[in-house]
């Protein structure tokens, strides 16, 4: 699972400069404990590998499967939900 996600993220970074685009997304959170680009990369990896919910993604991250993607932090499912509540994603167009 990590291999597929890592290869996909690396491809997107190389071809589409995904990492640079994600770093331009404005984070509306006041006191962010985790970086938004890292959270978004883990969520994209979850989508690519067929994870269907934030809770399932949290379990996968807690098992260390996505440690090679983004920061080594392991945020909760609630953190992921709140992180995508306010960002301005127009930069990704």
Secondary structure, DSSP 8 states (H G I E B T S, - for coil): -HHHHHHHHHHHHHHH-HHHHHHTSB---SS-SS-HHHHHHHHHHHHHTT--SHHHHHHHHHTTTTTTSS-S----HHHHHHHTSS-BGGGG-
